[in-house]
Amino acid sequence: MKQKIKTYLKYGLFLFGIVIFIYSCQKDDIDNYENSSHIKVNPYNVSFSKFKEHTKITNLSSYLKSKTSQSDARVDVTFNDFLIDTTTVNHYLLDSERSSFSFKIILKDSVVDGETYNLFIRERDNQWVSSIMLFVEDNDTSNNTRFSHIEEVYTLDGIHARQSNHHHNNSVARGGGGTWSETNIYHCTNTGECSSGVCDLCYRCVSTVSISFTQQGDFGDDVGGSSDNGIDGGMYNGGGGAGSYYDPNDSNTNHNEEEEDVITDCNLLENLSASPDFANKMQELINNTSGNTEITYFGNTDENGTTSLPIRVESEEGVRGIDIGVNSTEQIDVFMHNHFNNGQGSLSVFSGSDLFTLYQLYLNGNITDVDNYVMLVATPGGSGANDEETVYAITINNESSFSQFGANFLHEYNLIDLIYDSKGNKISPNISNSLNEERFTKLLNTFNSGLTIFKGDKDDLSNWSKLKVTQSNNITNKDCN
Amino acid sequence: MKKILILTLTISSFFACKAQTIYGFDTEPEAMEANNIYIKDTNNDHDLIVGTWRWEDSNNSFEITLQEFEMYNYPDTSTRYYDAIFGKYKYIVDGDLISETTTIESLPNFSIGLNHSTSTLYSVVIEDVVSGKSMIGEFEIISSNTGTLNLWRSEGIRVNSPDDNGIDFSLPMSVTLTKQ
């Protein structure tokens, strides 16, 4: 009897431990990256480091060089003739076990309008296989398709690229097996006006539209191994970072994705600061932080990198906030304004309304190029004893994340105003520059905003640094110069 | 040996989990983890403000009803939980209903939300459903049954917002209310 009781106690103790394990553990955030409910429903824009983590392809150059190219006289270009954009990587789940990644790539020697190439790496027969896809824009506006045709033009994995009747003037071999179909995927916000679940595809209900390309078939004969009838495909990648391509031939290049983001955005700000119109008008805004109006300037950057800001709007005296109507056809590259203190304090960082505006401009198609867009603010500073004027810039480093952040928090400006001052954030006019800077940077990070904040020097507008949250939840400053 | 193994497994299970960290309202954001947190009203400060507050003057009245939402998070995938306050309101002028919200909604469709600053001071964000405009402000508890609400415009640029629709914000900007 005693022995039985001892045995029952042992098992009871063990089971108690299991129960405690189950109830005391909080459900971890499901990493959306691995969430199987997103199969072919929600493509993910992922970082280059995520791609490496998932595929174990830590050196893309080496991986591509290791692929066996077919000895084929019809193939005039090889993979090494392309530059790869790693700032935006698209991830697509083919099924519960197979992933697909796509990068925008550019022919080094010539770019043809209306043609985009993608490097397409996906799982097949438990290995990663790669192809080059060509997307040709459809100029017939009566069609509902974006592309007139999609071709697999080259593969380094032993698949012959069959020659087609259409020869391009750079002599890329055409072909690839089968027909690729295009599908638009709408990302409905299901919030606010769209919370009924009905996605009416208007800008308020749809945060992003993506294009997938798929092909049904039997791919078993192509790479050996067993036949695997199923879907092949990926997510079209229109690219992400101007000036952030790298050459797969150069295996010595540091392809650190974050480094490339900083370089790209720093270049943006450097060009901006070299534009006389920007320098003069930003100085006006800095001076006006001690005044009693908010002034806004916005404009464009030309192909030489020179910014001009011809549009100016000023609030009434003593009135906080400016309400601006921007025509949907207006294309903007740079948008800047100032805060002032009317006795109720002033935010030393971007306000909730400023982020609301950024999202509205994005939704309405007013941003010429998300990757080259800069929003700036000058403020009188916070309530710290030695606080001076502040200057900050924001860029969009991840459009997909920004789109989701906007759908959650920026479709009404009152919502982000409430979030700003909540206990976990406490961004306020009544605290110091340094505290607001830290809290605002952390808010952008915690809510996966897809935005990068840069701190400017009010006395030297060519001097910028990127603010970042480290793994240990501290703020670091990375100089652009 | 078996006993040691079972005991070890049981004890290690307590440490194997990533538990939620609870903070009181007096914890500054810098001292908080980024995720898996619960910012809790450990001092029950919300008891002072939750309920119905009313300003009345002849045929004019402005009534706010505030409700606590315990362990609230937004969006529902967030692991940052907190005790939140949302409410509804009703504004009557000369016996005519000017603006009203009939249900208390949380994010994203709230009409009034409060954030605790101190036990007697809350920041406020309120949306006037008539004009579509919003104001920020403060609700200060003066005594156990008296409070003041002051509103003002938030700063910043607003592009293509309801503030551009030509309809004035219709709610009172400064009132003293009595707790009912």
Interface residues (C-beta under 8 A of the other chain):
Chain A: K10 L13 F14 F16 G17 I18 I20 F21 S24 C25 Q26 D28 D29 T191 G192 S195 E294 T296 V319 R320 G321 I322 D323 I324 G325 V326 F335 H337 H339 F340 Q344 S346 L347 F350 S351 G352 S353 D354 F356 T357 Q360 L361 N364 N366 N408 F409 H411 E412 Y413 N414 L415 D417 L418 D421 S422 K423 G424 N425 K426 S428 L435 E438 R439 K442 N445 T446 V469 N473
Chain B: K2 K3 I6 L7 L9 T10 I11 S13 F14 A16 C17 K18 A19 Q20 F25 E28 P29 E30 M32 E33 A34 N35 N36 I37 I39 Y74 P75 T77 T79 R80 Y82 A84 L107 P108 N109 F110 G113 N115 H116 S123 V125 I126 E127 S134 I136 W152 R153 S154 E155 G156 I157 R158 V159 N160 S161 D163 D164
